[in-house]
Amino acid sequence: MKKILITGASGFIGSTLVDSALMHGWDVTAAIRPTSDRTFLKDSRIKFLELNFKNVDEMRQKLVKAGRF
């Protein structure tokens, strides 16, 4: 199964990309801020990765730990 990391997944375009990737059988990880609205991200197949985009070192560590970098 192909893997994809989508940033901005809680926004209009990002959530549309998430839906499309899921429809095509991709393993989706949604990179979001801890305060992001998940209203349009209800599918149980979505893996969430909360990132602080202002802290590059922390972000890198979380991406490596999640196996996405």
C-alpha positions as CSV (number, residue, x, y, z in Angstrom):
1,M,0.0,0.0,0.0
2,K,1.3,3.4,-0.9
3,K,1.8,5.9,1.9
4,I,1.1,9.7,1.8
5,L,1.5,12.5,4.3
6,I,-0.9,15.4,3.7
7,T,-0.2,18.7,5.3
8,G,-3.0,21.2,5.7
9,A,-5.4,18.2,5.8
10,S,-8.0,20.0,7.9
11,G,-8.4,22.7,5.2
12,F,-10.7,22.6,2.2
13,I,-8.1,21.5,-0.3
14,G,-6.3,19.2,2.1
15,S,-9.4,17.4,3.2
16,T,-10.3,16.9,-0.5
17,L,-6.8,15.4,-1.1
18,V,-7.3,13.1,1.9
19,D,-10.7,11.9,0.5
20,S,-9.1,11.3,-2.9
21,A,-6.1,9.4,-1.5
22,L,-8.4,7.2,0.6
23,M,-10.6,6.5,-2.4
24,H,-7.5,5.3,-4.3
25,G,-6.4,3.0,-1.5
26,W,-3.5,5.1,0.0
27,D,-2.4,4.9,3.6
28,V,-3.1,8.5,4.7
29,T,-1.4,10.4,7.5
30,A,-2.9,13.9,8.1
31,A,-0.4,16.4,9.5
32,I,-2.4,18.9,11.5
33,R,-1.9,21.5,14.2
34,P,-3.1,20.5,17.6
35,T,-5.8,23.1,17.4
36,S,-7.0,22.1,13.9
37,D,-10.7,21.4,13.2
38,R,-11.2,17.8,12.3
39,T,-14.8,18.2,11.1
40,F,-14.1,17.0,7.6
41,L,-11.7,14.2,8.7
42,K,-14.0,11.6,10.1
43,D,-12.7,8.5,8.3
44,S,-11.3,5.9,10.7
45,R,-8.5,5.1,8.2
46,I,-6.9,8.5,8.7
47,K,-3.8,8.6,10.9
48,F,-3.3,11.9,12.6
49,L,0.1,13.5,13.3
50,E,-0.2,16.7,15.3
51,L,2.8,18.9,14.5
52,N,4.0,22.3,15.7
53,F,5.1,23.8,12.4
54,K,7.1,26.4,14.3
55,N,9.4,23.9,15.9
56,V,11.3,22.1,13.1
57,D,13.3,19.8,15.4
58,E,10.2,18.5,17.2
59,M,8.4,18.2,13.8
60,R,11.3,16.1,12.4
61,Q,11.3,13.8,15.4
62,K,7.6,13.1,15.1
63,L,7.8,12.5,11.4
64,V,10.7,10.0,11.9
65,K,8.9,8.3,14.8
66,A,5.7,8.0,12.6
67,G,7.8,6.5,9.8
68,R,7.0,9.3,7.4
69,F,10.4,10.9,7.0
